Amino acid sequence: MEFAKVARDRGIITRSQMARWAWDHMRYRLRGATDEETAQVIEVAKETLAGIGEKDIARMWPEVLAGILAKVHPQMIAEIHRHSDEGRRTYIVSAAGSEMVEGLSRVLGMDGGIGTRWAVGDDGLFTGHMEGSFVYGPGKVTEMERVAATDNLDLASSWAYSDSMSDLPMLEAVGNPVVVNPDAALAKLAAEMDWQVMRFDRLGRNLALGATLGAVMLAGGLTVWLYGDD
């Protein structure tokens, strides 16, 4: 939605598109998305980006990131640093564009960002096609496996953090799944699977810790993957 706000101001999308995206975003936050709805999101993204200059989108990222960073809890940044200090590599995993995700990871002092990669033509314009997987649902696992193979990482020795049922494939792909601020369905699943649960209030104060390992969750549906040897 931070991207949508800036895109609206830049004339890339209309106010009516913004309203539809806001409704879709709220619906997703309440219950996730079906395969059909995910396919529709991909088509909308393709249509929105096709023909727009890569430079034009790149110039939006500072403003988009400013909106996102304002919602990141200080405690979560501290946890990122703690995991890094303990020798773990940290990544953000998100369906958002790879350039934005990588930029956010650098600002937060993380090792990398794994986002959806959109193809750019020789003319510098987005083609509307993806390079690799749409980093959502099972697509997150696909891209994590790609990075793990490149960086010689072991998913069984990794942690994954999410607040969304749509990230169930990612949570199941690692040895240490953690759910953050879960809704009723996700909290029930975590209890059944004996997964760690983290809860933060709106001010970022740690309210409950399900286990001894600290958790990280970035606002706006971004998820975090941490790799370590222990």
Secondary structure, 3 states (H helix, E strand, C coil): CHHHHHHHHCCCCCHHHHHHHHHHHHHHHHHCCCHHHHHHHHHHHHHHHCCCEHHHHHCCHHHHHHHHHCCCCHHHHHHHHHHHHCCCEEEEEEEEEHHHHHHHHHHCCCCEEEEECEEECCCCEEEEEECCCCCCCHHHHHHHHHHHHHHCCCHHHEEEEECCHHHHHHHHHCCEEEEECCCHHHHHHHHHHCCEEEEECCCCCEEEECCCCCCCCCCCCCEEEEECCC
